[in-house]
Amino acid sequence: MFFLSFFLSFFLSFFLSFFLSFFLFSISLPFSMSLIFPLLLFSLFFLQKDSEENEPTRHPYVVVVAIDFGTTSSGYAYAFTKEPECIHTMRRWEGGDPGVSNQKTPTTILLSPDRKFHSFGYAARDFYHDLDPTESKQWLYLEKFKMKLHTTANLSIDTDLHAANGKKVKALDIFAYALAFFKEQALKELSDQAGADFDNADVRWVITVPAIWKMPAKQFMREASYKAGLVSRDNPDQLIIALEPEAASIYCRKLRLHQMVDLGNKTALNGYSPTENVGVGMTQAKEHVRRNRQSRTFLVENVIGELWSELTEGDRYVVVDCGGGTVDLTVHQIRMPEGHLKELYKASGGPYGSIGIDYEFEKLLCKIFGQDFIDQFKIKRPAAWVDLMIAFESRKRAAAPDRSNPLNINLPFSFIDYYKKFRGHSVEHALRKSNVDFVKWSSQGMLRMTPDAMNALFKPTIDHIIQHLTELFEKPEVTDIKFLFLVGGFAESPLLQQAVQNMLQGRSRIIIPHDVGLTILKGAVLFGLDPSIIKVRRSPLTYGVGVLNRFIEGKHPPEKMLVKEGTCWCTDVFDTFISTDQSVALGETVKRSYTPAKPSQQVIVIHVYCSEKESVSFITDPGVRKCGTLKLDVSGTESPAARREIQTLMQFGDTEIRAMAVDVATSRSVKASIDFLSQ
């Protein structure tokens, strides 16, 4: 009796669901976005995949390997799916700089004069440094090139980068070379562990990107992954794009009290007052990491950490990811009992990373020695310029609010020699003649900077970060913030830590994880093990397409009216898929139906538009731009039906926008893709 009741209940539910779906799909309005698309069925609604949410995470892969592709430094980490609590960081890199931790390797790449890949990281930088100055002009050396993907307005697969010698090289080739290098290193390490060749098909790859990156930049990284052989186009799900502050947030859920520095603690911590915690706590953390550096395995809690146990349902926190190129801010809310995360405000930030301090140092050098000389020196002595910036990087990390003794920066001999040939007088003479009083010449051949001079180089970048944080905390969604997690390599700076403390004035506890430079990397591994941990995200932009609607007098502008076969239509209507800052759950889809113009049509191409504004009426509105194309390959799905309906589902709740499609009449899958790089 129970079985019969269950069967009837199931059959009735299935029948009603099928009837409702059929009814919804049968409602349509004709339109023509161009001559190609005569019909769009306006059936927008969201489908919540509750059943999928409750399914346990399945792991078709043996291992998850995450690559943290940073502006200044990069690395990888991995975890086996059968031992998710053990995160292994990459083998220790050879090389290093005085005063700089080598947990990762510099994001530097070297190509031979015939444009073949030569080396990456410390190996690239050291080889380039040892080249004869004349010979080095023929080699292509690139560093800090990741920012090009954020700053290029019309990014495409043909975008170029400039090497240190001024020569152009395809950005896609450089990113592909770098990813292929990490693939080779990771697979070799895994093979050594396994005692046999490790199959790439058993690896789920994760690549981290800033949350503020637009879709073209994310797609660019995916295209580079295809070119590098990381994954194939036939199996795109083998690669996951992880957002850097989200990865940090996921890792911070696992923190134990001894794995972090609490700057916002009102009481003494480790014997230091809150003010003394600035810098001192990180020094202790670095020493703890140094002592444990031989162990490359990090154990994480299989449940939430001690810090997380202080959070209750609905508590809010902010993650501030301060990297080399960008600063990313995300606001999350905890959802109990599983500890899932909900994004409360769309990711924000800007190009306020630590390389901004390098630019300020370069401006200082131009003020002292002249813009013309610095420009020529970078071209004529590129390897020496790299040496100079390495020396500055070491001293930059020694800057602190309470520092009283000066900082000395070594000038390469070739700088001193080339300046004398270029100007006809010495570097010491230039310093005496300049109006820069806080930089002196040392008899040991160094620039001697006062602490105030070094701190002044930090000020513009830190001011940008504090201004953005201040504006964020004024948003209604960003109130009652319990914790602020400061992560990323730049988070180690005592100057930045103090500025954030002064801005918050005790409103939130400031937490900095130990080994802060690896926080994103370890979080990316955890994300690869469970990509569903972020349940709700916010759309960064408004997305939609242009359609024809029936013209309504008084509502639509007269100049938008189009008369076709006796019917008045309004052109350029913006059909919104999703609005900026709209909350969208993982697995939710936006549904549209399209019909080919004629039975023989093989491909449907639809322009996708976007805007930062929440409300958009027409694709011609100010601020609306074409950002991509939706392509439906309907070849091979011919149907005897008079009107072919291609049902399209688009997912906006993931880190990338995805599209799926099916021919309703034949139930066959239709190849669907959204391209943001070919505009």
N, C-alpha and C positions, 0 to 999 in steps of 0.2 A: 504493500500500500504506500509506504514511504517512497519507494523507488518510482512508482507511477506518478505520485504527486510531484516529485522532483522533476520527472521527465516532462510533464504537462506544463509546469511552471517555466522550465527552460525553453520549451517549444514556443509558448506564448510570448515570452520575452524576445526571442529571436524574431518571430513573425512581426511583432510590433515595431522592433528596431528596423527591420528590413523595409516595412511599409513606410515608416517615417522618413527613412533615408531616400526612398524612391520618390516620395512626395516632394521633399526638399529639392532634389536634383531636377525635378520636372518644372520647377518655377524658374523662369528665365526672362531676361530683358535683352532685346537685340541691341548691339552697339557695333561701332566700327572704329577701332583705334587707328587703323589705316585700311587700305584695301585688303590687307591680309587677314584682318580679324573682324568678321562681321558680327560676332556674337560674344558677349561675356555674361555669364550667369552670375548675378550678384547674390552669392550665398555665403557671405562671410560669417563664420562663427568659430568658436574655439572648442576643441575637443580635448578633454583632460584624460590622460591615460592613467587612471587610478590603478588599474590592475597591474600595469607595468611597474609602477612605483613600489608596489609591495612585493615584487618578485626579488628573490635574493640575487646578488651580483654574481654573474657567471664569468669565468675567466677562460676564454678559448686560447689564451696565450700563456706561455711558460713564464715569461718575465716582462716587466714593464721597465723601459729605459726612458728617462726624461733628460732632455737637453735644455739647459738654461743658456740660451744664446743672448749674451749680454752685450751692451755697448762697449764696455771696457774689458770685461772678462767673461769667460764661458767655461762650461764644464758639463759633466753628465753624472747621473746617479741611477741606481736600479734596485729593484726588489723582485724576488721571485713570488709568483702568485700564491704558492703554497706556504710562503713565509712572509706575509705582508707586513709583519711588525719589524722586519729587519731591512733597513735601507742602507745600501752599500754605495759609498761615493767612489768616484773614479780613482784610479791609481795616482799616486803622488806624481805631480809633474816635475820634470827636471827644469833647472833654472830657477830664477827668482830675483827679486830686487831687495836691497837693504831696506828694512822697515816696512816691507810689504808682504803680507801673507800670501802664500801660493796655494791656497785651497783650490783655486781654479787656474786657468791659463789665460793670458791676454788674448783678446779678440783681435789678433793680428794675423795676416796671411801674406805669403810671399809667392809670387809667380816668377818663373824664369823669364829671360828675355824673349823666348818663343811662346810666352803666355801659358805655359804648362804649370800645374800645381807643383810647388816645391815643398812648402812646410807651413805649419800653423802654430800659433802661440809663441812660447819662449823660443822654440827652435827657429821660427821664422824671424823673430826680432834679433836673436843673437847672430844668426847667419848674415842678416842684412847689415848689422852693425860692423861685422868683420870684413865686409867687402871693401875693396879699394874705392875711394870716392868717385873715380872716373867710371869704374865698372858698375857701381851701385846705381848710376843713372839709367842703366839698361834694364834693371830689375824692377818689377812692379810690387811695391809694398803698400798694403792698405791696413788702416786701423780705424776704429770708431765709426765704421761704415754702416752700422745698423741704423743710425739716426736718419739715413737717407730715405728709408721707407716711411718715416713719420713726417719728414719735412717736404717731400716731393708732392706737389699738388695733384699732378696727373700721372700717378705711378702706373707703369706698364711693364710688361716683360722685357721691353727694350730699354728700360732706364739704365743710364750709365753711372759709373762711379769714377772718381779720379784717384789714381795712385799717387804716392808721394812724389814721384818724378813728373807729375802733371798729365801722364798719359791716361786715356780713357779705357775702361774695361766694362763689360756687361755685368750689371749688378747680379743678375740671375746666376751667372757663372760663378761669381765669388761666393754667394750664399750656398750654392750647390757644392762647391769645393769644400767649404767649411763643414757642412752637414755630412758629406761623404767621409771627411776626416773623423768626425765623431762616431759615425757608424762603424768605421774600420776599427777604431780604438775600442769601442764598447764590445763589438763582436769578438775581437781578439781576447779581451779580458774574460768574457763569458766562455769562450772556447777553452782557454787555459784552465778555468775552473772546472769545466765539464770533462776535460781530457779528450775532447773530440770537437770537430767543427760544429759551431752553434748555428742553427738554421735561422736566417732572418725572419722566416715566416712565423717563428715562435715568439717574436718580439712585438709587443705593443709599444709604439713610439709616442712620446709626448714632447712637444716643443712649446716653450714659454714665449709669450709676447706681451707687451704692455696692454693693459685693459683699454687705454685710450686710443689704441690703433684703430683705424677705420678698416672696413672690410677689404679694400684692395691690398693693404699691407698684410693682412692675415692670409689672403689667397696667395700672395706672392711667396710667403713662407711655405705654403703647401706646394706650389709649383716648383720651388727650389728642392723640396723633399722628393718630388717625383723625379726631377732631373738627377738628384744625388743617388737615386736607387734605394732610398730609405723605405719607401712603399711604392706600390704601383697604382695607377689610375683605376685598375680593376678591383682594387681592395682599399678604397680610401679610408675606411673605418679603422684600418691598422694604425693610422696617425690621428692623434688628438691634439688640437691647439688648446693650450692652457693659458689662462690670463694670469699674469704674474701676481697681482695682489690677491686674487682668489686662491692661488696655490699657497701663498703665505698664510692666508686665513685658515686654510685647511690644516696646515702644519701646526699653527698656533693652538688649534683645538687639542693637540696632544701634549702640550707643554706641561712639564712638572716644574715645581718651584725652583729646583736647583738648575734648571735649564734656561733661566732668564734673569734679566736685570729689571727691577721695578723702579723706574725713575719717579713715578707719581706717588710713591709710598710716603705718607706723612711721618711715619716713624723711621727710626734708623734701620738700615738694611746692611747686613754684613759689617756692622760697626761704623758705618758712615751715615752722616745726615743726608737728607734729600739733596741739598746743594752739592755736597761732596760726591754724591752718587754720579754726577755728570762726569764722564770720563773715567773715573776710578772704577766704577762697576764694569765698564767695557774692558778696561785693562785687565781686571781679574778674569773676566770671561775669556779674553784672548789667551791668557796664561793657562787657563783650564783647557782650552782647545788645543794649545800647543803641546801640553803634557799628554793629551789623548790622541794626538795626530796619527800615531802609528796604527790605531784602530780606525779603519775606514767604515765600520759598520755602526749605524745608529739604531738603537732600539726605540721604537715608538709604542705608545700605549695602544692596546687593542680596543680600549674604550676611551672616553674623553679624559683629558689630563686634569691635574689638581686645580689649575687655574680655572678651567672650564666648569668645574663643579660649583664654582661661585656664581655661575650664570643661571638664570631661571628663564622660563618661557617668556619670550618677547624682549629680552635684554638686547641692547644694541652696542655695537663696537665699530671702530674705524680702523682700517689697515692703510698705512701710508708706506708705500713702496718707493724708497729713495734709491734709484739706481744711478748708473753712470750717465745715461742719456735723458731719461724721463723720470718724473715723479707721478705715480699713480695712486689715486685715492679711491677706496671703495667702502661702502657702508653696509654692514651685514646685521641681520637679526637672527637670533638663535631660535630654532624650532625643536621643542622637546617632543617625545623622549629620545628620538634617535640622534639628536644633535645636528639635524640638517640645517642648511643655511639659506637665508632669503636676502636678496639684495634689495635695499631700501631706497637707494638713490643711484642713478646711473653713474658709471665710472667717470671720473674727472681727473684732471691733472694737466701736465704740460711739459715742455722741454726744459725742465728745471733740475736736471741731473748734475752730478759732480763735474762733468766736463765743462760746465759753465765757468767753473773756477779756472780751468786751464785756459779758456778764452780770455778771462780777465788778466791772467798772467801774460798772455801773448800781447794784449793791449798795453800792459805796463812796459813790456820790452820794446814795443813800437814807440811808446812815448819817450823812452830813454835813448834808443839807438836809431829810431826812424823806421817808418812803415816800409820805405823802399828797401832798406837793408834786410829787414826780417823777411820780406817776400822773396828777395833774391837768395838769402841764406837757405831758406826752406827748399828752394829749387836746386841750388848748386851743391848744398851739403845736406841732403835729406836724412842720411843716417845720423849725422851729428845733431840735427834738430830732434830726432827721436831720443837721442841720449840726453839732451837737455830736458825734455819733457819727463823722462824717467826720473831724472834727478829731482825735478820739481815735485813729482808725484810722491816721492818719499818724504819730502819736507812738508808737503801739503797735509799729510796724514798726522803730522806732529803738531798741527795748529790746535790750540785749546784756549778757552776763555781766560784762564789764570796764568798763562805762560808769560814769563818775564824776560827770558834770555832770547837773543836773536836766532834766526834760522838762516843757515848758510846753504846756498845752492851752487853746486859746482858748474862752472861754465866749461864746456868742452874746449880743448886747445884750438880746434879748427874754428870755433866761434871767434875766439880772441884773434887768431891769425887772419881770418877772412875779413873781420871788421877793420883791422889795421890796413889791409890792402884796399878795402872798399872806401874807407873814409880818409885814410892818410894819417890818422891819429889813433891813440889807444882806447881800449874799453874804459880804463880808469879816467881818461880825459872826458869821455862822453858822460860818465856818471857825475863828474864834478860840474860839467856845464849844464846838465839837465836840471829841471826844477823839482825833481823827485828827491826830497830830503830824507825819506824813510828807507831808501836803499843805498847802501854804501859798497865800496869796493874793498875786499879783503886782500891782504898781501899773499894769502894762500891761493889766489886765483878763484875767489868765490864772490857771488853776490850775497851781501849780508842784509837780510830784511828784518826790520823790527816786527815784533808780534802784531802790533797794530796794522802794519802794512800787509801782513799775511791775512789777518782777519778781514781787512777791507776787500780783499779779493773774493772772500766768501759772501760778503754782504748782499750783492745783487741777486745771487742765486737763492740764498736763504730767505731774502725778503719776498721773492716770488712764491716760495713754498708757504711761508707764513701768511701771506695775503690770501692765497688759495684756501688754506686751512680755515682762516677766519671767515671767508665767504661761505665755505661749506658748512661750518657750524651755525651759521645764521639761517640755514634752510630748515623749514618745519619738520622735514623727515629726519633731521640730524640733531635731535634733542635727547637729553638723558643718556649720553654716551658713557658707558661704564669703563671701557678700555680703549686706548689708542695703541695699536701695535706699530712700532717703528721698525721697518725691515729694509733689506737691501744694503749694499756696500756702503753707501753714503750715510746710512743710519749710524755708523760707527763714529761719525764726527761729533766730538763734544760741543762744537759751536752750534751745530744743528740741534743737538739734544737740548741745549740750554734755551735756544730760541723757541722750540716747541713747548718746553716747560713754562717759559714766560708767557707764551700766548694762551695756554690753557688755564693757568692760574688755579690748578688743582681741580678743575671741573671733571677730569677723567684721569684714570691711572695710565701712565705711559709704560708700556712693556716692550723691552728689547730682548729678543731671543739670543742666547749664546750662539756663537758661530753664525752671526746674522747674515753673512754673505751666502750661506747655504740654505737659508730658510725657504726660499722660493724653489730651489732645486729639490729639496726633500718633499715639499708640499706638492710639487708637480708629479712626483712618483705616486704619492697617495691619491692624487686626482686620477691618475691613469688606472689605479686599482679600482676606484669607484667614481666614475665620471658623473654619477647621479647625485653626488653629495650636495651640490648647489641646486636647490629645487626651484628657486624663483630668481629671475634676473630682470633688469630694466633695459628697455631698448634705448640705445644711445641716439637714434635718429628716427624720424618719421619716414616710413617707406610706403610706396604705392606705385600705381601705373596710371597712364592717361587713358580715358575712355570717353565714349559718347553717351550722354544722357538725353532724355527727352527735354526739349527746351521749355522752360517755364517763364512766362512773362512776369517781369517784376523781380524775379530771383536771379536769372542769368543775364549777363551783359549782352546787349544786342550784337556786339562785334563777334561774339562766340557762336552766333546762330548759323547752322548749316541746314539747308533744305535738301532732302534727298527722298525722291519718289513720293513727294507730297507730304512728307513728315518733317517737322522741325526738330533739329537736334542741337544740343550744346556741345561744342568741341572742347578738348583739353581739360576735361573734368578730372581732378585728382582722386582716384579711387584708393583710399587709405587701407593698407594692409595692417600696419601697426604704427602707433604714435610714439613720439619721443618721450622717454621716461615712463612709458607704459609698462606695467608689471606683467610679465609673461612667464608661465610655469614651464618647466622642462617637459617636453613631450607635447605641448600645445601646438596646434597647427592652424594656419589660416588657409581656408579653402576657396578656390576659384574654379570655374569651369570655362573652357575655351573651345571654340569650334573652328576647324580649318575653313578657309574661304571656299575651297573646292575639294572634291574627293581625292584628287591627285596630289594635293599639297603634301610635301615631305617634312617640312620643318616650320614650326611656328616660333617667331622671334618677337618678344615683347620687351619694350624698354622699361626699365625700373628707375624710378625717381626717388630722391630723398631730400629731406630738409631738416634743419635743426629746430624749426618751429613745430609746435604741437598740432596746430590747426592749419590745414592747407586746403584751399578750394580748387586751384587750377595748377597745372604743371608749369604754367607761365608766371606764377606768383614769384615775387622777389625771394631769393634764398633757396629756391627749388632748383635742383640740378639733376641731370641724368647721371646715374652712378653705376648702372650695370644693365645687363640684359638677361632675361629669362628665356631659355631656349628649350623647346619641346621637340624632340625628334620623333615624329609620328610615322616614319617609314616602317613598313612591315606590319602595320596595324590596320590595314585597309578593312573597311566594313561595308556590308551591303546597305546599312542604315542610311536613310536620306540625310540625316544630320549627325555628324560624329561629335560626340562630347568627350573632351579630354579633361578629366578631373585632376586638378593640381593642388597639392598640399605643400605648404611652406612652413618650415619650423624656424621660429625666431628666438626660442628659449635656450639655445645652446650657445657655445662660444663662436660658432659660425652659422650663417644662414644656409639652410638646406632646402632642396626642392625634390619632390617626388610626384609622379603622375601616373595615371592609368586611363586606358580607353574604356569608357563605361560600357559600351556595347559588347566588347569582346573580353573585358576584364584583363586584358594584357597590359603589362607594365610598359610605360613610355619613358624613354630616357629623358630625364629633366636635369637641367643644370642652371646655375646662376653665375654669370661671369661679371666680376667687378673690375677686371684689368683691361678689357678690350672695350674702350668707350669711344 
